[in-house]
C-alpha cells in the first residue's frame, strides 16, 4: 500500500514540466548513489570485521583516574627538545 506522502508526491510529479522532471530525476539519482556508497562502505566494513581484520565497534573508553592525575616531570636545564636539536647539529 502506498503511503499518503508518496501518493501526493506522485500526483505532483505528474504535473512537472520536462525541466523540473529532469531536476527531480538528477536529485533522486544523486541520493541513490550516495546511499549506495554508504551501503557498500558499511558492507565492506562488516566483511573486514567478519574476517578479523577490523574490530567491531567498541564503546568509547572511559577516562582513567590515572590519566587525570598525570603531571609532567620538571627537569633542570634547557627543554629536552632543544637539547635533541643541538645534538643533531
N, C-alpha and C positions, 0 to 999 in steps of 0.2 A: 504494500500500500504506500502511496506517495504522500509525504507529509504536506501540510498546508503551505509551508515555506517553499518547498520545491515546486508545488503547483503554481504559486504566484510567480516564481522565477521563470518557469516555462511559459506562462502566459505573457510575461513582459518580454521574454526573448523572442516571441513570435512577432512582436511589433517593432523589432530593432531594424535600423537601416543597415545596409551592407557594411558600411564603415564601422558602425557600432558593433555589429556582429563579429567583424574581424578583430576589433579590440578585445571583445569578450573572449573570443577563441584564443588569442595570444595570452591573455591573462590566465585562463584556465590551463593552458599548456605549460606556462611558467610554473604555476603552482604544482601541477602534477609532476613536473621534472624535479622541483625542489623536494617534494615528498618522496620521490623515487630515490634521490640521493640520500635522504635521511634513512629510508628503509634499507638501502644497500649498505650504508655505513653501520647501522645497528646489526645487520645480519653478519657483516664481516667481523665486527667486534665479538659477537656471540660465537662465531666459528673459532676465533682465536682463543676465547675463553674455554670452549669445549676441547680444543687441542692442547690446552695447558700453557699456551704462550702468553696469555694475559690472565691476570687475576680478576675475579668477578668484582663488581663494585663493592668496596668496603666502606663501612661507615667512617666518617671523619674521626681522626684521632683526637682523644681528649688531651688537653694540656696537662702536662705532668707538673706537680709541685716542684720537682727537681729543676725544671727549666725556669720556673718562676723565681726561684731563689738564686739563680745564677748571677754571679758578679764577675766582671773582668779582673784579671790579675794585674796588679800595678807593678811595673818594673822601673828600676832606676836607669837613667841614661836616655839616649835617643829612642824614638819609636823603632820597633823591630823592622818595619817595612823600610825605614831609612837605612838601617844597618845592612839589610839584604841588598839594597840598590848600590850602596857604596862598595860592598864586597864583590859585586858583579862587574864593576868597572875595572 
